[in-house]
């Protein structure tokens, strides 16, 4: 029985980390990227993922509420996050990202 409880504790910790990561990722994205990707708004996803994080923190894995939070987190990670990242809703100055004048093979230099 003790092994089962430790497994549930690890699973609960994994859910907390997963929903926390999704919440932080959603907070780092730009608001206009959500609209450009035709997804719900940034405040909507922050509220949903914040509630999922709190529910995972308070309730154990044996309740049905963390399962709903897990589904919402999975929807964000699988559907919303890739669409918002494709629009360019990154969290800030990441190296390796080009400017808006870059073409597929590097910067556009005006035909020089």
Secondary structure, 3 states (H helix, E strand, C coil): CHHHHHHHHHHHHHHHHHHHHHHHHHHHCCHHHHHHCCCCCHHHHHHHHHHHHHHHHHCCCCCCHHHHHHHHHHHHHHHHHHHHHHHCCCCCCCCCCCCCCEECCEECCCCC
